[in-house]
Amino acid sequence: MGESKDGLEKLEADLAALRDQVQLSNYVALTTSSADPSQPATSLMHVRLQENIANVQSLARYLWSRTANYALSRKRRLEFAAEQAALPPGDMSVSLSIAEAARDAFLEFNERYPHRSSEVGEVLAYCIAIEQLGAAQLAAKMSLKTNSNMPVHGLDGIHAAVEGGWLVIYFLESKLSKTANGGAADFAESVADFASNKKQYRREYSIVRDLGNLDTLDEESRKIALRYFDVMASPDDVPKRERYVGVVLYSDDKLFKDLPPVNSQQHPGFHEKELAAIYSQELEHHQNAAMKHLTDRGADPNKCIVYFVVVPDTNEVRELFYGAMGHVPKQIQS
C-alpha cells in the first residue's frame, strides 16, 4: 500500500509538471455550476464581453494561440525549445517553425475532412480541462489525426489528474451546436458509443501508453505512469476513475442582444453581471437536458461532466479561429 501511495504521489507530481498553462478565464467566464451531488455535473460558461459586446474575436485568437501546445506532442515541443535555446539571443526564427507546424496540423486535417472543421471546440475543451479540472493532456490527438494510419474517429482529448487518492482520467468530447439541447444530445451519443466500443476504449489507452506525452518523463516516472495507464491493471493496485467531459459550444444570439442598452452611468462589468444573472437561470434546464439524453442513450450521468459555453454564433467563432491562422475552411457546417 505504501508503495502504491508513493507511486501515486510521484505520478501526481509528474502530471502537474506536464500540465500546460492557460488563461482561458480572461476570455470565457464561468457563470455557475450545479450543486453536488446532482448529475451530471454541469457548468455554464459564456464568452466575455467588451462592455456589452461578446468578445468572440479575442476568444478565437486566444484559442489559436494555444494550438501549438494542443496539437504538437510534448516531445516535439521540447525539441523546438531546445532549438530555440541553441540560437543566439534575439533570434526568434524557431517561432515561425512552431507556428507553421501547428497550422499545418490543422490544415492537413481540414483538407482531409472538410466537413469536420470544428477543431476550435477541441482546443476550447483542452483549455477547460486544464483550467477547470487541473488535468494534464496525455496525448496530442490532433497530431495523431493527421497520421494516415490513425482513425479519425475517437476521443477529442485525454487528460488526467490525481485527486483524493485516485487517478482520474478525463475523456474529452467537444460539440459545436446551434442549441444547448442539440449539443447535449450529440455528447450523450458520443459517450454511449465510446463506452460500448471496447476496441476503441483499448485503443485510447494504447495511444496514451505508446504515442502520448508520457514518453517525455524520466525512466522511473514513465514506468510508474505506464502501470497506472495499463487497462488490465488490478483495481486494488491502481485506484482509477474515468470521467466523460463534454464541452458544448453553442449559439444563443438573443441572450446577448437582450442586454440593457449602454449608458454612461454603468460601472465596469455591468453587462457581464446582467448576462450572468440571466444565463444562470438556464442551469437547471441544461442539466436536465443532458441528464435526459445521457439516460436515454444508456450512459451513466454520474460519470459525466458537462460544460455549456454560450456565444452569439458558433460559426463566427469557428471562422475567426481559422481566420487567425490565415485560412477559411472549404466547407462550413452548422
Secondary structure, DSSP 8 states (H G I E B T S, - for coil): -HHHHHHHHHHHHHHHHH-----GGGTEEEEEE--TTSSSEEEEEEE-EETTEE-HHHHHHHHHHTHHHHHS-HHHHHHHHHHHHHS-TT--HHHHHHHHHHHHHHHHHHHH-GGG--HHHHHHHHHHHHHHH--EE---HHHHHTSTTS-S-S-SEEEEEEETTEEEEEEEEEEEESSHHHHHHHHHHHHHHHHH-HHHHHHHHHHHHHHSGGGGS-HHHHHHHHHHT-TTS-TTTS-EEEEEEEEEEEE-HHHHHTS----TT--TTHHHHHHHHHHGGGHHHHHHHHHHHHHHTT--GGGEEEEEEEES-HHHHHHHHHHHTT---S----
